[in-house]
Amino acid sequence: VQLVESGGGLVQAGGSLRLSCGASGIVFSLHDMGWYRQASGKQRELVASINSGGANYADSVKGRFTISRDNAKNTVYLQMNSLQPEDTGVYYCYSNLNLSGWRPYWGQGTQVTVSS
């Protein structure tokens, strides 16, 4: 199983980034997908998740971030708009087989830095 993130970088406050996570080695359509982030010195927190039932977001990103998936491309996306310095961190993609309990696969992470 391999999850490969891309799209991170440095952006000014108010800017946008789009993260992508390509998956291989799994039956993508059967997996819940999502993104966590970890800021320096803080715990990893859930940003957004998506499954066949829909999408969920952390309160801090609602209205600014949009998660989507393309099952034909085995890829999940995170469109991040109106970025703020507090969005800075390493963003990790995960996949978890639906209804199997919490045993996720993780990507290597991609750094997002928002300057003020």
N, C-alpha and C positions, 0 to 999 in steps of 0.2 A: 504494500500500500504506500502510495506517495501522494502527498499534498504539496503543491508548489505555489507559493504566493508571489505576487508581483504587483507593482504599481505604487509602492510607497515612495516617500521622498520628502523634500523640504518645500513648504508652502507658507505663504503669508496668511495671517488671520483674515478670514472671510473668503479664502480661496477654496478650491475643490480638488479632490483626488478620487480616483477610482481604483480600488483594489480588486485583483482577480485571484482566484485560487483554482488551479486545475488539479483534478483528482485522477488517479489511475490505480488499478488493482482492486477496485470496489464496484459493486453494482450501484452506480451513483443514485439512481432514482429511488433506491430503497433506504438511502441515508438522509437523516437530518443533517443540515449543514449550517455553519455559522461562523461568527467571528468573536474572538475575545481580544482584549488588549491589556497590556501591562505597562503602566508608567513606572519610571524609576522609583524604587523604594516602596512601591505599592503592590497590592495583590492583583492578580489577574481578574478581570471583570468581563462579564458577558456584554457584548455590544449589540449583536443582532443574531437571530436564528431564523431558519426557514425550513419548512417541510411541506408536505402535501396539504396541510391544513391552513397554511398561511405563514405570516412573518410576525416576529416579535422583536421589540426593541427596548434597550435600556431607556429609562426616562430622560437621561441626559442627552440622548441623540435623536429622540423622536422629532419628526418634522425636518430634520437635517440630513439624516442618513437613510439610504434605501438599500435593502438587500434584495438580490434577485438570483435566480439560477437558470442555467440552460442545460437541461438534462441531455440534450443531444451532443453538447460539447463537454460534458462532465465538468462544468465550471460554475462556481458561485462568485458573485460580484458584491462589492460594497461600494456604493456611490456615496461619497462624503462631501456634503456642501456646507457652506458657512462654517468652515473649520475654525476652531478656537485653540489657543495655546493648551488648554486643558485636555484637548484631544491627542496631544503628543503621547507617543508610546510605541511599543512593538505590538503589531497586530498579528494575531495568530488565527489561521483558519483551522476549523475542525470538521470532522465528519463522525457521525454516530449512527450505527445501524438502528433504524426505527424499531421501537418496541423491544429492544434487546437489553435495556438497562444502560447505564452511563459507562461506556467503554470506548471513549473517542480515540480517533487517530488525529494527529496534529501535524500542521505544517511547521516549517522552520522559523516563520515569523518574518515580517517586513516592517522596517522602521518608518514611522510617520512623525515628522517634526513640523509643528506649526509655530511660526515666529510671530511675535506681537508687533 
